[in-house]
């Protein structure tokens, strides 16, 4: 059964005290939307439309439409395109002072893990495009089929193509094999491992050259 409600609310979870172990901390997810909110009481699901948001502590997810499950604590966010192809409400995740933009995102508010598609992340001088990105509870991001660049065009004029990589926000990106491309044209510059510093500095333009590092402990 779907129920339409005012476009603001919250979901709260608390775990009762036990003799064997201390209780888990209660947490409260706040949600809202500028257009409308629908609640599926049977599935404990909230659907938010128009400038929607879901927030918990330092985490805030914004998008044109968000579906939040109170049963699983998972929020899935979606944007849409207008008649000219421009994005409206492209999903935006803010966590720990870092902002991440993507086409689609499903994020577990309790475990702080998520899976996104076509994610774009700005880290200091670097801009990181990933076809698929998996966010871990420790805020590390594992990506596949990614572009690493300092070109701010939607389709970068140059980039390092990374097959697999691990990003530690505000610190570095460690990758497996990578090579330099100009648009779709590959160059002879290719290396088996990469280490890209991503300090949270003021963004600039130009070609960012990689460093090197041993990524054996990351499985590369």
LOMITOR-240898 format. One record per residue (C-alpha): residue number from 1; residue in three letters; x, y, z. Coordinates in steps of 0.02 Angstrom, whole numbers, plus 50000, padded with zeros to 5 digits. Layout:
// residues N
<loti><resi>NUM</resi><resn>Ala</resn><u>X</u><v>Y</v><w>Z</w></loti>
...
// end
This chain:
// residues 220
<loti><resi>1</resi><resn>Unk</resn><u>50000</u><v>50000</v><w>50000</w></loti>
<loti><resi>2</resi><resn>Unk</resn><u>50069</u><v>50171</v><w>49950</w></loti>
<loti><resi>3</resi><resn>Unk</resn><u>50033</u><v>50325</v><w>50056</w></loti>
<loti><resi>4</resi><resn>Unk</resn><u>50073</u><v>50503</v><w>50001</w></loti>
<loti><resi>5</resi><resn>Unk</resn><u>50141</u><v>50613</v><w>50141</w></loti>
<loti><resi>6</resi><resn>Unk</resn><u>50220</u><v>50784</v><w>50161</w></loti>
<loti><resi>7</resi><resn>Unk</resn><u>50394</u><v>50785</v><w>50086</w></loti>
<loti><resi>8</resi><resn>Unk</resn><u>50496</u><v>50776</v><w>50246</w></loti>
<loti><resi>9</resi><resn>Unk</resn><u>50522</u><v>50646</v><w>50381</w></loti>
<loti><resi>10</resi><resn>Unk</resn><u>50640</u><v>50531</v><w>50470</w></loti>
<loti><resi>11</resi><resn>Unk</resn><u>50672</u><v>50349</v><w>50511</w></loti>
<loti><resi>12</resi><resn>Unk</resn><u>50743</u><v>50298</v><w>50679</w></loti>
<loti><resi>13</resi><resn>Unk</resn><u>50817</u><v>50133</v><w>50736</w></loti>
<loti><resi>14</resi><resn>Unk</resn><u>50864</u><v>50085</v><w>50913</w></loti>
<loti><resi>15</resi><resn>Unk</resn><u>50928</u><v>49920</v><w>50980</w></loti>
<loti><resi>16</resi><resn>Unk</resn><u>50868</u><v>49868</v><w>51154</w></loti>
<loti><resi>17</resi><resn>Unk</resn><u>50992</u><v>49841</v><w>51295</w></loti>
<loti><resi>18</resi><resn>Unk</resn><u>51046</u><v>49663</v><w>51332</w></loti>
<loti><resi>19</resi><resn>Unk</resn><u>51137</u><v>49585</v><w>51478</w></loti>
<loti><resi>20</resi><resn>Unk</resn><u>51268</u><v>49501</v><w>51367</w></loti>
<loti><resi>21</resi><resn>Unk</resn><u>51327</u><v>49655</v><w>51270</w></loti>
<loti><resi>22</resi><resn>Unk</resn><u>51307</u><v>49844</v><w>51265</w></loti>
<loti><resi>23</resi><resn>Unk</resn><u>51170</u><v>49910</v><w>51153</w></loti>
<loti><resi>24</resi><resn>Unk</resn><u>51213</u><v>49979</v><w>50982</w></loti>
<loti><resi>25</resi><resn>Unk</resn><u>51193</u><v>50165</v><w>50962</w></loti>
<loti><resi>26</resi><resn>Unk</resn><u>51029</u><v>50222</v><w>50892</w></loti>
<loti><resi>27</resi><resn>Unk</resn><u>51038</u><v>50311</v><w>50725</w></loti>
<loti><resi>28</resi><resn>Unk</resn><u>50916</u><v>50423</v><w>50639</w></loti>
<loti><resi>29</resi><resn>Unk</resn><u>50902</u><v>50448</v><w>50451</w></loti>
<loti><resi>30</resi><resn>Unk</resn><u>50825</u><v>50613</v><w>50397</w></loti>
<loti><resi>31</resi><resn>Unk</resn><u>50744</u><v>50626</v><w>50226</w></loti>
<loti><resi>32</resi><resn>Unk</resn><u>50648</u><v>50752</v><w>50125</w></loti>
<loti><resi>33</resi><resn>Unk</resn><u>50600</u><v>50813</v><w>49950</w></loti>
<loti><resi>34</resi><resn>Unk</resn><u>50533</u><v>50971</v><w>49869</w></loti>
<loti><resi>35</resi><resn>Unk</resn><u>50399</u><v>50884</v><w>49766</w></loti>
<loti><resi>36</resi><resn>Unk</resn><u>50319</u><v>50735</v><w>49851</w></loti>
<loti><resi>37</resi><resn>Unk</resn><u>50348</u><v>50584</v><w>49961</w></loti>
<loti><resi>38</resi><resn>Unk</resn><u>50266</u><v>50413</v><w>49949</w></loti>
<loti><resi>39</resi><resn>Unk</resn><u>50277</u><v>50278</v><w>50082</w></loti>
<loti><resi>40</resi><resn>Unk</resn><u>50251</u><v>50094</v><w>50048</w></loti>
<loti><resi>41</resi><resn>Unk</resn><u>50199</u><v>50036</v><w>50222</w></loti>
<loti><resi>42</resi><resn>Unk</resn><u>50205</u><v>49851</v><w>50176</w></loti>
<loti><resi>43</resi><resn>Unk</resn><u>50387</u><v>49858</v><w>50120</w></loti>
<loti><resi>44</resi><resn>Unk</resn><u>50443</u><v>49999</v><w>50238</w></loti>
<loti><resi>45</resi><resn>Unk</resn><u>50499</u><v>50097</v><w>50086</w></loti>
<loti><resi>46</resi><resn>Unk</resn><u>50502</u><v>50285</v><w>50058</w></loti>
<loti><resi>47</resi><resn>Unk</resn><u>50507</u><v>50360</v><w>49883</w></loti>
<loti><resi>48</resi><resn>Unk</resn><u>50560</u><v>50543</v><w>49870</w></loti>
<loti><resi>49</resi><resn>Unk</resn><u>50534</u><v>50654</v><w>49717</w></loti>
<loti><resi>50</resi><resn>Unk</resn><u>50611</u><v>50822</v><w>49671</w></loti>
<loti><resi>51</resi><resn>Unk</resn><u>50771</u><v>50887</v><w>49753</w></loti>
<loti><resi>52</resi><resn>Unk</resn><u>50766</u><v>50734</v><w>49865</w></loti>
<loti><resi>53</resi><resn>Unk</resn><u>50890</u><v>50702</v><w>50005</w></loti>
<loti><resi>54</resi><resn>Unk</resn><u>50932</u><v>50571</v><w>50135</w></loti>
<loti><resi>55</resi><resn>Unk</resn><u>51052</u><v>50616</v><w>50276</w></loti>
<loti><resi>56</resi><resn>Unk</resn><u>51137</u><v>50534</v><w>50425</w></loti>
<loti><resi>57</resi><resn>Unk</resn><u>51277</u><v>50612</v><w>50529</w></loti>
<loti><resi>58</resi><resn>Unk</resn><u>51409</u><v>50672</v><w>50403</w></loti>
<loti><resi>59</resi><resn>Unk</resn><u>51327</u><v>50582</v><w>50256</w></loti>
<loti><resi>60</resi><resn>Unk</resn><u>51208</u><v>50671</v><w>50139</w></loti>
<loti><resi>61</resi><resn>Unk</resn><u>51139</u><v>50598</v><w>49978</w></loti>
<loti><resi>62</resi><resn>Unk</resn><u>51048</u><v>50713</v><w>49856</w></loti>
<loti><resi>63</resi><resn>Unk</resn><u>50961</u><v>50672</v><w>49691</w></loti>
<loti><resi>64</resi><resn>Unk</resn><u>50806</u><v>50703</v><w>49587</w></loti>
<loti><resi>65</resi><resn>Unk</resn><u>50732</u><v>50539</v><w>49652</w></loti>
<loti><resi>66</resi><resn>Unk</resn><u>50782</u><v>50431</v><w>49799</w></loti>
<loti><resi>67</resi><resn>Unk</resn><u>50708</u><v>50265</v><w>49856</w></loti>
<loti><resi>68</resi><resn>Unk</resn><u>50750</u><v>50231</v><w>50038</w></loti>
<loti><resi>69</resi><resn>Unk</resn><u>50716</u><v>50063</v><w>50121</w></loti>
<loti><resi>70</resi><resn>Unk</resn><u>50691</u><v>50076</v><w>50308</w></loti>
<loti><resi>71</resi><resn>Unk</resn><u>50704</u><v>49886</v><w>50318</w></loti>
<loti><resi>72</resi><resn>Unk</resn><u>50878</u><v>49874</v><w>50239</w></loti>
<loti><resi>73</resi><resn>Unk</resn><u>50941</u><v>50052</v><w>50270</w></loti>
<loti><resi>74</resi><resn>Unk</resn><u>50983</u><v>50064</v><w>50085</w></loti>
<loti><resi>75</resi><resn>Unk</resn><u>50955</u><v>50222</v><w>49983</w></loti>
<loti><resi>76</resi><resn>Unk</resn><u>50958</u><v>50214</v><w>49793</w></loti>
<loti><resi>77</resi><resn>Unk</resn><u>50974</u><v>50381</v><w>49703</w></loti>
<loti><resi>78</resi><resn>Unk</resn><u>50933</u><v>50426</v><w>49523</w></loti>
<loti><resi>79</resi><resn>Unk</resn><u>50945</u><v>50581</v><w>49415</w></loti>
<loti><resi>80</resi><resn>Unk</resn><u>50860</u><v>50618</v><w>49250</w></loti>
<loti><resi>81</resi><resn>Unk</resn><u>50898</u><v>50715</v><w>49092</w></loti>
<loti><resi>82</resi><resn>Unk</resn><u>50795</u><v>50855</v><w>49017</w></loti>
<loti><resi>83</resi><resn>Unk</resn><u>50751</u><v>50873</v><w>48832</w></loti>
<loti><resi>84</resi><resn>Unk</resn><u>50923</u><v>50947</v><w>48795</w></loti>
<loti><resi>85</resi><resn>Unk</resn><u>51014</u><v>50804</v><w>48881</w></loti>
<loti><resi>86</resi><resn>Unk</resn><u>51067</u><v>50905</v><w>49033</w></loti>
<loti><resi>87</resi><resn>Unk</resn><u>51061</u><v>50821</v><w>49203</w></loti>
<loti><resi>88</resi><resn>Unk</resn><u>50926</u><v>50862</v><w>49329</w></loti>
<loti><resi>89</resi><resn>Unk</resn><u>50965</u><v>50805</v><w>49506</w></loti>
<loti><resi>90</resi><resn>Unk</resn><u>51115</u><v>50697</v><w>49465</w></loti>
<loti><resi>91</resi><resn>Unk</resn><u>51153</u><v>50596</v><w>49623</w></loti>
<loti><resi>92</resi><resn>Unk</resn><u>51275</u><v>50685</v><w>49738</w></loti>
<loti><resi>93</resi><resn>Unk</resn><u>51350</u><v>50602</v><w>49892</w></loti>
<loti><resi>94</resi><resn>Unk</resn><u>51438</u><v>50706</v><w>50025</w></loti>
<loti><resi>95</resi><resn>Unk</resn><u>51536</u><v>50613</v><w>50159</w></loti>
<loti><resi>96</resi><resn>Unk</resn><u>51671</u><v>50676</v><w>50275</w></loti>
<loti><resi>97</resi><resn>Unk</resn><u>51689</u><v>50839</v><w>50180</w></loti>
<loti><resi>98</resi><resn>Unk</resn><u>51714</u><v>50748</v><w>50013</w></loti>
<loti><resi>99</resi><resn>Unk</resn><u>51587</u><v>50759</v><w>49871</w></loti>
<loti><resi>100</resi><resn>Unk</resn><u>51556</u><v>50624</v><w>49742</w></loti>
<loti><resi>101</resi><resn>Unk</resn><u>51443</u><v>50636</v><w>49589</w></loti>
<loti><resi>102</resi><resn>Unk</resn><u>51377</u><v>50488</v><w>49489</w></loti>
<loti><resi>103</resi><resn>Unk</resn><u>51238</u><v>50433</v><w>49371</w></loti>
<loti><resi>104</resi><resn>Unk</resn><u>51166</u><v>50306</v><w>49493</w></loti>
<loti><resi>105</resi><resn>Unk</resn><u>51205</u><v>50259</v><w>49672</w></loti>
<loti><resi>106</resi><resn>Unk</resn><u>51144</u><v>50133</v><w>49799</w></loti>
<loti><resi>107</resi><resn>Unk</resn><u>51213</u><v>50168</v><w>49973</w></loti>
<loti><resi>108</resi><resn>Unk</resn><u>51189</u><v>50076</v><w>50138</w></loti>
<loti><resi>109</resi><resn>Unk</resn><u>51169</u><v>50213</v><w>50267</w></loti>
<loti><resi>110</resi><resn>Unk</resn><u>51212</u><v>50097</v><w>50412</w></loti>
<loti><resi>111</resi><resn>Unk</resn><u>51365</u><v>50004</v><w>50345</w></loti>
<loti><resi>112</resi><resn>Unk</resn><u>51421</u><v>50156</v><w>50241</w></loti>
<loti><resi>113</resi><resn>Unk</resn><u>51451</u><v>50048</v><w>50089</w></loti>
<loti><resi>114</resi><resn>Unk</resn><u>51387</u><v>50085</v><w>49916</w></loti>
<loti><resi>115</resi><resn>Unk</resn><u>51394</u><v>50047</v><w>49731</w></loti>
<loti><resi>116</resi><resn>Unk</resn><u>51391</u><v>50184</v><w>49600</w></loti>
<loti><resi>117</resi><resn>Unk</resn><u>51397</u><v>50193</v><w>49410</w></loti>
<loti><resi>118</resi><resn>Unk</resn><u>51483</u><v>50329</v><w>49307</w></loti>
<loti><resi>119</resi><resn>Unk</resn><u>51553</u><v>50416</v><w>49460</w></loti>
<loti><resi>120</resi><resn>Unk</resn><u>51653</u><v>50579</v><w>49451</w></loti>
<loti><resi>121</resi><resn>Unk</resn><u>51763</u><v>50629</v><w>49598</w></loti>
<loti><resi>122</resi><resn>Unk</resn><u>51871</u><v>50785</v><w>49618</w></loti>
<loti><resi>123</resi><resn>Unk</resn><u>52023</u><v>50765</v><w>49732</w></loti>
<loti><resi>124</resi><resn>Unk</resn><u>52133</u><v>50920</v><w>49735</w></loti>
<loti><resi>125</resi><resn>Unk</resn><u>52210</u><v>50933</v><w>49561</w></loti>
<loti><resi>126</resi><resn>Unk</resn><u>52142</u><v>50766</v><w>49504</w></loti>
<loti><resi>127</resi><resn>Unk</resn><u>51976</u><v>50719</v><w>49426</w></loti>
<loti><resi>128</resi><resn>Unk</resn><u>51927</u><v>50537</v><w>49433</w></loti>
<loti><resi>129</resi><resn>Unk</resn><u>51797</u><v>50456</v><w>49318</w></loti>
<loti><resi>130</resi><resn>Unk</resn><u>51745</u><v>50276</v><w>49355</w></loti>
<loti><resi>131</resi><resn>Unk</resn><u>51624</u><v>50164</v><w>49261</w></loti>
<loti><resi>132</resi><resn>Unk</resn><u>51593</u><v>50064</v><w>49419</w></loti>
<loti><resi>133</resi><resn>Unk</resn><u>51644</u><v>50114</v><w>49595</w></loti>
<loti><resi>134</resi><resn>Unk</resn><u>51620</u><v>50018</v><w>49758</w></loti>
<loti><resi>135</resi><resn>Unk</resn><u>51632</u><v>50119</v><w>49918</w></loti>
<loti><resi>136</resi><resn>Unk</resn><u>51690</u><v>50031</v><w>50076</w></loti>
<loti><resi>137</resi><resn>Unk</resn><u>51648</u><v>50072</v><w>50258</w></loti>
<loti><resi>138</resi><resn>Unk</resn><u>51826</u><v>50140</v><w>50283</w></loti>
<loti><resi>139</resi><resn>Unk</resn><u>51790</u><v>50265</v><w>50141</w></loti>
<loti><resi>140</resi><resn>Unk</resn><u>51910</u><v>50180</v><w>50020</w></loti>
<loti><resi>141</resi><resn>Unk</resn><u>51840</u><v>50165</v><w>49845</w></loti>
<loti><resi>142</resi><resn>Unk</resn><u>51875</u><v>50016</v><w>49731</w></loti>
<loti><resi>143</resi><resn>Unk</resn><u>51848</u><v>50056</v><w>49547</w></loti>
<loti><resi>144</resi><resn>Unk</resn><u>51852</u><v>49972</v><w>49378</w></loti>
<loti><resi>145</resi><resn>Unk</resn><u>51877</u><v>50046</v><w>49204</w></loti>
<loti><resi>146</resi><resn>Unk</resn><u>51924</u><v>50219</v><w>49263</w></loti>
<loti><resi>147</resi><resn>Unk</resn><u>51997</u><v>50382</v><w>49196</w></loti>
<loti><resi>148</resi><resn>Unk</resn><u>52118</u><v>50486</v><w>49298</w></loti>
<loti><resi>149</resi><resn>Unk</resn><u>52151</u><v>50664</v><w>49236</w></loti>
<loti><resi>150</resi><resn>Unk</resn><u>52166</u><v>50849</v><w>49275</w></loti>
<loti><resi>151</resi><resn>Unk</resn><u>52061</u><v>50900</v><w>49124</w></loti>
<loti><resi>152</resi><resn>Unk</resn><u>51891</u><v>50964</v><w>49182</w></loti>
<loti><resi>153</resi><resn>Unk</resn><u>51798</u><v>50926</v><w>49019</w></loti>
<loti><resi>154</resi><resn>Unk</resn><u>51654</u><v>50802</v><w>49032</w></loti>
<loti><resi>155</resi><resn>Unk</resn><u>51749</u><v>50698</v><w>48904</w></loti>
<loti><resi>156</resi><resn>Unk</resn><u>51932</u><v>50728</v><w>48955</w></loti>
<loti><resi>157</resi><resn>Unk</resn><u>52055</u><v>50778</v><w>48819</w></loti>
<loti><resi>158</resi><resn>Unk</resn><u>52185</u><v>50667</v><w>48902</w></loti>
<loti><resi>159</resi><resn>Unk</resn><u>52183</u><v>50540</v><w>49041</w></loti>
<loti><resi>160</resi><resn>Unk</resn><u>52266</u><v>50388</v><w>49116</w></loti>
<loti><resi>161</resi><resn>Unk</resn><u>52159</u><v>50235</v><w>49087</w></loti>
<loti><resi>162</resi><resn>Unk</resn><u>52156</u><v>50123</v><w>49241</w></loti>
<loti><resi>163</resi><resn>Unk</resn><u>52087</u><v>49948</v><w>49232</w></loti>
<loti><resi>164</resi><resn>Unk</resn><u>52074</u><v>49933</v><w>49421</w></loti>
<loti><resi>165</resi><resn>Unk</resn><u>52118</u><v>50050</v><w>49562</w></loti>
<loti><resi>166</resi><resn>Unk</resn><u>52091</u><v>50092</v><w>49745</w></loti>
<loti><resi>167</resi><resn>Unk</resn><u>52062</u><v>50273</v><w>49793</w></loti>
<loti><resi>168</resi><resn>Unk</resn><u>52095</u><v>50339</v><w>49968</w></loti>
<loti><resi>169</resi><resn>Unk</resn><u>52006</u><v>50508</v><w>49970</w></loti>
<loti><resi>170</resi><resn>Unk</resn><u>52121</u><v>50654</v><w>50007</w></loti>
<loti><resi>171</resi><resn>Unk</resn><u>52277</u><v>50546</v><w>49997</w></loti>
<loti><resi>172</resi><resn>Unk</resn><u>52312</u><v>50442</v><w>49842</w></loti>
<loti><resi>173</resi><resn>Unk</resn><u>52253</u><v>50323</v><w>49707</w></loti>
<loti><resi>174</resi><resn>Unk</resn><u>52344</u><v>50157</v><w>49688</w></loti>
<loti><resi>175</resi><resn>Unk</resn><u>52314</u><v>50065</v><w>49524</w></loti>
<loti><resi>176</resi><resn>Unk</resn><u>52356</u><v>49911</v><w>49427</w></loti>
<loti><resi>177</resi><resn>Unk</resn><u>52410</u><v>49924</v><w>49243</w></loti>
<loti><resi>178</resi><resn>Unk</resn><u>52375</u><v>50093</v><w>49162</w></loti>
<loti><resi>179</resi><resn>Unk</resn><u>52416</u><v>50191</v><w>49004</w></loti>
<loti><resi>180</resi><resn>Unk</resn><u>52400</u><v>50369</v><w>48941</w></loti>
<loti><resi>181</resi><resn>Unk</resn><u>52268</u><v>50413</v><w>48811</w></loti>
<loti><resi>182</resi><resn>Unk</resn><u>52226</u><v>50572</v><w>48716</w></loti>
<loti><resi>183</resi><resn>Unk</resn><u>52039</u><v>50562</v><w>48688</w></loti>
<loti><resi>184</resi><resn>Unk</resn><u>52021</u><v>50383</v><w>48624</w></loti>
<loti><resi>185</resi><resn>Unk</resn><u>52198</u><v>50369</v><w>48557</w></loti>
<loti><resi>186</resi><resn>Unk</resn><u>52316</u><v>50266</v><w>48666</w></loti>
<loti><resi>187</resi><resn>Unk</resn><u>52500</u><v>50312</v><w>48682</w></loti>
<loti><resi>188</resi><resn>Unk</resn><u>52654</u><v>50202</v><w>48710</w></loti>
<loti><resi>189</resi><resn>Unk</resn><u>52663</u><v>50263</v><w>48890</w></loti>
<loti><resi>190</resi><resn>Unk</resn><u>52605</u><v>50115</v><w>48994</w></loti>
<loti><resi>191</resi><resn>Unk</resn><u>52658</u><v>50050</v><w>49165</w></loti>
<loti><resi>192</resi><resn>Unk</resn><u>52611</u><v>49897</v><w>49268</w></loti>
<loti><resi>193</resi><resn>Unk</resn><u>52576</u><v>49994</v><w>49429</w></loti>
<loti><resi>194</resi><resn>Unk</resn><u>52529</u><v>50172</v><w>49472</w></loti>
<loti><resi>195</resi><resn>Unk</resn><u>52530</u><v>50286</v><w>49624</w></loti>
<loti><resi>196</resi><resn>Unk</resn><u>52440</u><v>50452</v><w>49604</w></loti>
<loti><resi>197</resi><resn>Unk</resn><u>52443</u><v>50578</v><w>49748</w></loti>
<loti><resi>198</resi><resn>Unk</resn><u>52277</u><v>50667</v><w>49774</w></loti>
<loti><resi>199</resi><resn>Unk</resn><u>52304</u><v>50797</v><w>49912</w></loti>
<loti><resi>200</resi><resn>Unk</resn><u>52154</u><v>50909</v><w>49949</w></loti>
<loti><resi>201</resi><resn>Unk</resn><u>52233</u><v>51063</v><w>49869</w></loti>
<loti><resi>202</resi><resn>Unk</resn><u>52162</u><v>51199</v><w>49757</w></loti>
<loti><resi>203</resi><resn>Unk</resn><u>52122</u><v>51128</v><w>49586</w></loti>
<loti><resi>204</resi><resn>Unk</resn><u>52233</u><v>51173</v><w>49438</w></loti>
<loti><resi>205</resi><resn>Unk</resn><u>52250</u><v>51119</v><w>49257</w></loti>
<loti><resi>206</resi><resn>Unk</resn><u>52381</u><v>51027</v><w>49157</w></loti>
<loti><resi>207</resi><resn>Unk</resn><u>52449</u><v>50851</v><w>49141</w></loti>
<loti><resi>208</resi><resn>Unk</resn><u>52470</u><v>50761</v><w>49307</w></loti>
<loti><resi>209</resi><resn>Unk</resn><u>52610</u><v>50633</v><w>49297</w></loti>
<loti><resi>210</resi><resn>Unk</resn><u>52601</u><v>50476</v><w>49404</w></loti>
<loti><resi>211</resi><resn>Unk</resn><u>52718</u><v>50410</v><w>49535</w></loti>
<loti><resi>212</resi><resn>Unk</resn><u>52752</u><v>50228</v><w>49567</w></loti>
<loti><resi>213</resi><resn>Unk</resn><u>52717</u><v>50112</v><w>49711</w></loti>
<loti><resi>214</resi><resn>Unk</resn><u>52697</u><v>49931</v><w>49760</w></loti>
<loti><resi>215</resi><resn>Unk</resn><u>52513</u><v>49887</v><w>49766</w></loti>
<loti><resi>216</resi><resn>Unk</resn><u>52534</u><v>49704</v><w>49810</w></loti>
<loti><resi>217</resi><resn>Unk</resn><u>52436</u><v>49721</v><w>49972</w></loti>
<loti><resi>218</resi><resn>Unk</resn><u>52289</u><v>49785</v><w>49870</w></loti>
<loti><resi>219</resi><resn>Unk</resn><u>52285</u><v>49634</v><w>49756</w></loti>
<loti><resi>220</resi><resn>Unk</resn><u>52362</u><v>49715</v><w>49602</w></loti>
// end
